[in-house]
Amino acid sequence: MMREQERFDPAEELWDLDRLYADLAKCKGKSLTPMERLHLKGLLCGYSPKELAAKLNKDNKGLETDLSSTIYLYIKDLVGKKQQKIENWRIISDWLEQIGYKKPVVLPNQDEEGTTIIPLKSLDGLFKISHCYDCVKIEINVSFPASLLTPSIQTVVSSATDSTDPTK
């Protein structure tokens, strides 16, 4: 059985959680509880409060109340928006990204300025170019770690993959 913490491990790869926890502790006046940390990591992984409640086997309304009286308050304080109502849970990650808590995605073969360098040999199979009478079609084959996908994007990708699978 998966430990609760493992469900939200992608948050640790994408966010500077140690700094975020420390700064939120200052807003709260003491350290975040393990459950508050878990709730925060779930939100930062892209789970809605409803999805988070289901993952943690909690009552949806109870979890939303907990978020409103804990994590949401601390984050509003941290980002200087104490009086703003949180209309949508997604704003949490947007605010935290805007003030620098999201780790930059570093791609292999980047130079000092962040420009990605792709050796010409590695372009084989990356592009497929075809044309007909009045159009040019360029297909680009790109891949990246699945851990960067939010749960909702993972659902879309798996649906698209299932619909193109000739064995189904």
KAZI-V311224 format. One record per run of one state. SS is the DSSP state (~ for helix, > for strand, _ for the rest). FROM is the first residue (numbers start at 1). TO is the last residue. If there is no record, write none. Layout:
SS,FROM,TO / SS,FROM,TO
This chain:
_,1,4 / ~,5,8 / _,9,9 / ~,10,14 / >,15,15 / _,16,16 / ~,17,28 / _,29,33 / ~,34,44 / _,45,48 / ~,49,55 / _,56,59 / ~,60,69 / _,70,70 / ~,71,78 / _,79,90 / ~,91,98 / _,99,101 / >,102,102 / _,103,109 / >,110,110 / _,111,115 / >,116,116 / _,117,119 / ~,120,123 / _,124,126 / >,127,131 / _,132,135 / >,136,140 / _,141,145 / ~,146,148 / _,149,150 / ~,151,164 / _,165,168
